[in-house]
Structures are given as C-alpha cells and as structure tokens.
C-alpha cells in the first residue's frame, strides 16, 4: 500500500515537472505585445494606422508590425514611416529585443530617443529622420552591435555631441546625422568603422578638424560635412579613398591647398565641393583627369592662378589662359560648371559650346567678361540653368538659344546686351524663370513669349523695350511669383487679360509710357501683394475692383494722371502697409476710413526700394 502511494506521488511529481517544462518551452510573447501597447499609449495622433492595434487580432497582424519566421511570436520589424505619428517614443521599445528594423521616418515625434534603444542588439536599421526629436543621441546606442544603418536626420532639436562609442559598432555602414543641432567635434573613433560607406554630418554645429584617419575607412564613398564650423586642413588620408564619389565640405572654415595629384588620387569622384572656405594657392591641373566629375564647387575661397573656379580671386586675361575650358571637353559627364565671381577679363570663350551635352548648369556670373554670347550656345542641348549675370557682355541674344528646350532658368541680367529678344525664346517650353533686366534690349516683346506655359517669373526691367504689352504675357496663369516690365518705353493700355493672373503676387510696371484707364479686370488678381504702376500716364479713376485685392501690402500709383476722388474702399485693405498716390489729379480729401493709412502715404520709401531691388535681382542660383 505504501509502495503504491509512493508510486502515485512520483507520478504526480513527474507530471508537474513535465507540465512546468512544457510551460517554460512555450513562447513568451506577452513582452512584445505589451511593448507595442505601451508604444501606442505614447502616441497622441496618427493617421489611423494604429486602429488595427487592438487585442481582437494577433499583434503580428497589426499594421506596420512584422513577426519572424523562426520565432513567429517575436516582432522583427516596426515600420510606421509617414503615418502622421505625434507624441513620443516609449522606452518600452527596448523590450522588442528581436527587432531588426525600426522605421519611424517622416512623422512628428517629439521628446528624446529613449536610452532603452541600446537593448536592441539585433537591430540592423534605425530610421528616425524628419521628426522633432530633442535631447541627445544616447551613448548606449553602441550596444546595438548589429546596426548597419543609422538615419537620424532633420531633427533640429537634437543636440549634444556625437557619441564616441559609435566608433565601436563593427557592422555600421551608414551614419546619417545631418541637419540637427549637434555640437562638439567629429569623434576620431569613427575612423575605426571599417565597413562605413556613407557618412553625413552636414548642417550641424560641429567644430574642430576632420579626423586624420578618415582614410582608414576603405569603403567610404559618400562624405558630406557641409555647413558646420570645421577648421584645419583636409587630412592627407582623405586623398587615399579611391572609393570616394561624393565629397562635400562647403561652408566651413577649412584652409590649406589641394594636392597636385588630386585628379589621380580620387578616380571615382563625381561631386567635389569645398566652396565657402579659406583654401589658397592654385588649383591642380590634374583636375581635368576626373573623368567622372559631374559637379565641381570651389567658390568663395582664396585660390590664385589662371585655372578658373567659382567665387575665388582667379584670373584669366587672354585666350591662352582660357584653355582650361577646352580641357574640360574631356569631362564627358560634367553636369555643372560654376566659375563666377572671379577676376576674369577678355572675351567669353567660344570654346564653351564644345563642352559636354550632359552639362546642365553653366554659371559665369559677376566677372569682367566681355564679348558676345557664342552664336552656337544652342549646342549645349542638355543645359537647364544658364547664369551670365553681371558681366560686360555685348552683342545680341543668339537665336540658337531657342534650341535649349530643357531650359529652366535663364539669367542674362546686368550686361550690355543689344538687339531684340529673339522670337525663338518661345521654344523654351520648360522655362521657369527669365532674367534679362539691366541691358539695352530694344524693340517689342515677342508675342511668342506667351508659349512659355511654365513660366513663374520674368524680369525685363531697365531696358529699352518698346511697343505694346502683348496680351499673351497676361494669359500665362503659371506666372505666380512676379512680372517686372518697369523702366522701359512700353506704351498703350494695360491689357484686359491682366485679370487672368489670378495667382499673381507681384507686378511692376513703373517708369513706362502706359496710358488709358486701369482695367477693372485687375481686381481678379486677388492674391497680389505688390502692385507698382508709378511713372506712367494712366488716366481715369482708381478702379473700384481694387477692393477685391485683399492681399495687397504695397500699392504705388504715383506720377500718373489719375483723377476724381480717392475711393474709400481702399480702407478694406487690412494688409496694406504702403500706399503711394502722390502726383496725380486726385481729390485732396482723404476718406475718413483711410485715415489710419495717412501716415504711410509716401513714407517707408527705403523699405519699398529694398523690396523692389530684392525682386529685381533675386539670388536664384
């Protein structure tokens, strides 16, 4: 009997042990589900993406959640990019210890990056860009030893320094920390990242030098350090990186000179930019060996010599010294050439037309170059941007310019160009901005300009243009920024079609010979902010439809022949800051409701002129 009882007891113990063992072997998934629930609790707003996050279904089926194959109850990916998430990141995120992907890009998340993220030892990709995160990057992020990609960009509230511990992450290949408010220096430990292919630290407040051992990263191809306070010289090891295809360190305080063998030591380079620093000496001739070069940005430095580069103090005084342009013909992939703001003299080289047809941007602004625009400029069929502003160019605008159908921006302002605007300009079907102000252009405005259906901005001010304003100009609904025809010799009435510019912001017609009454259709321009029509011969009364232009901030009708009384409905302009009505034949009585603007009339002239100049000479490059 006793033996039987002992047998039963042993059987019960065995059963309980087996049950306990079986229970222990079951997947413990309550931790993952609880972590997700805690994550949701910290989210204050979303685009309905978390509506499926309820216990009526398995959390592995919740939107944005992916569970594993080998461990079907463990969350391996959380992808909630661009889902309008607001709130903060719950520290419970660190409980998802099987997580490999965490993607919270393009949301409105606030608060700090939780330190618990260091518990995610299996995490491979971390995407937190384009949020409003604050605080610092937790140093224990280095415990995520499997991390390959870190994208924590565009969080201006993110401060502190780059944790030196990041240099201990052996698998890291991409580190993107640009456009934050990070301070301190670039940790030298980053040079230990032997698998690093991409490093971007641009648009922060970093200082000090570029780590000397940057060349220790043998696979580094993308290095962007623009817009910081970095100083010192470019480390020699940088020029050992045969894999480097993009190097941008513009707008810092770097100095020194470029090595003579630059063109050989960086065979893969496509974009090379060190503009806005303090580099000196001559540019190495070996630059012409960079056969893959697409963009060379060397502006605003102190380079010397005869090899041209943008915004430096380089010189080219004769045709022989311009031969460098001819050598660039070998750069068949060149897409941007910017050599403006130098001490060039002599004539614009005709060799320009032999450059690569892949060239998209050509900038030779603010120099002393004279001569004519090459007649065959139309050969550069890939050209999208052309900037010849503020030079001494003469001659006519070539008819071949009409071949450049990819043109988006054409800048010819502040030269001495003569002749007519070519009718072929109407072929530039992709043109967005046209600047030809401050020349000696004459004749009528070609009606073909009405074919430019994408045109946003046009400035033809300060020329000698004559004739009528073509109706076709006013029928371009694409013009939404500004139209400047001021200070010419245009005559006749303002076309009724001006009312078609319903999305128009600024119109400058000052200093012409325009006459007739101001058409009532101008009242259709409801979003117009600045209207300047002074110095003409407009007659009649101030149209009653002006009251529809509720967005006006500046209205200038001085020096015309307007008569009758000042309409009281001008007082409905709640945004009006400047009103100029002097030197007309208007009644001297100022309507009572307009009295609050009386102190603004003919005042703030300096502010008006500053606004006027800013619109006439925009910095569009």
C-alpha positions, 0 to 999 in steps of 0.5 A: 500500500505504501509502495503504491502511494509512493508510486502515485506521488512520483507520478504526480511529481513527474507530471508537474515537472513535465507540465512546468517544462512544457510551460517554460518551452512555450513562447513568451510573447506577452513582452512584445505585445505589451511593448507595442501597447505601451508604444501606442499609449505614447502616441497622441495622433496618427493617421489611423494606422494604429486602429488595427492595434487592438487585442481582437487580432494577433499583434503580428497582424497589426499594421506596420508590425512584422513577426519572424519566421523562426520565432513567429511570436517575436516582432522583427520589424516596426515600420510606421514611416509617414503615418502622421505619428505625434507624441513620443517614443516609449522606452518600452521599445527596448523590450522588442529585443528581436527587432531588426528594423525600426522605421519611424521616418517622416512623422512628428515625434517629439521628446528624446530617443529613449536610452532603452534603444541600446537593448536592441542588439539585433537591430540592423536599421534605425530610421528616425529622420524628419521628426522633432526629436530633442535631447541627445543621441544616447551613448548606449546606442553602441550596444546595438552591435548589429546596426548597419544603418543609422538615419537620424536626420532633420531633427533640429532639436537634437543636440549634444555631441556625437557619441564616441562609442559609435566608433565601436559598432563593427557592422555600421555602414551608414551614419546619417546625422545631418541637419540637427543641432549637434555640437562638439567635434567629429569623434576620431573613433569613427575612423575605426568603422571599417565597413562605413560607406556613407557618412553625413554630418552636414548642417550641424554645429560641429567644430574642430578638424576632420579626423586624420584617419578618415582614410582608414575607412576603405569603403567610404564613398559618400562624405558630406560635412557641409555647413558646420564650423570645421577648421584645419586642413583636409587630412592627407588620408582623405586623398587615399579613398579611391572609393570616394564619389561624393565629397562635400565640405562647403561652408566651413572654415577649412584652409590649406591647398589641394594636392597636385595629384588630386585628379589621380588620387580620387578616380571615382569622384563625381561631386567635389565641393569645398566652396565657402572656405579659406583654401589658397594657392592654385588649383591642380591641373590634374583636375581635368583627369576626373573623368567622372566629375559631374559637379565641381564647387570651389567658390568663395575661397582664396585660390590664385592662378589662371585655372578658373573656379567659382567665387575665388580671386582667379584670373584669366586675361587672354585666350591662352589662359582660357584653355582650361575650358577646352580641357574640360571637353574631356569631362564627358559627364560634367553636369555643372560648371560654376566659375563666377565671381572671379577676376576674369577679363577678355572675351567669353570663350567660344570654346564653351559650346564644345563642352559636354551635352550632359552639362546642365548648369553653366554659371559665369556670373559677376566677372569682367567678361566681355564679348558676345554670347557664342552664336552656337550656345544652342549646342549645349542641348542638355543645359537647364540653368544658364547664369551670365549675370553681371558681366560686360557682355555685348552683342545680341541674344543668339537665336540658337538659344531657342534650341535649349528646350530643357531650359529652366532658368535663364539669367542674362541680367546686368550686361550690355546686351543689344538687339531684340529678344529673339522670337525663338525664346518661345521654344523654351517650353520648360522655362521657369524663370527669365532674367534679362533686366539691366541691358539695352534690349530694344524693340517689342516683346515677342508675342511668342513669349506667351508659349512659355506655359511654365513660366513663374517669373520674368524680369525685363526691367531697365531696358529699352523695350518698346511697343505694346504689352502683348496680351499673351504675357497676361494669359500665362496663369503659371506666372505666380511669383512676379512680372517686372516690365518697369523702366522701359518705353512700353506704351498703350493700355494695360491689357484686359487679360491682366485679370487672368493672373489670378495667382499673381503676387507681384507686378511692376510696371513703373517708369513706362509710357502706359496710358488709358484707364486701369482695367477693372479686370485687375481686381481678379488678381486677388492674391497680389501683394505688390502692385507698382504702376508709378511713372506712367500716364494712366488716366481715369479713376482708381478702379473700384475692383481694387477692393477685391485685392485683399492681399495687397501690402504695397500699392504705388500709383504715383506720377500718373494722371489719375483723377476724381476722388480717392475711393474709400474702399481702399480702407478694406485693405487690412494688409496694406502697409504702403500706399503711394498716390502722390502726383496725380489729379486726385481729390485732396480729401482723404476718406475718413476710413483711410485715415489710419493709412495717412501716415504711410502715404509716401513714407517707408520709401527705403523699405519699398526700394529694398523690396523692389531691388530684392525682386529685381535681382533675386539670388536664384542660383 
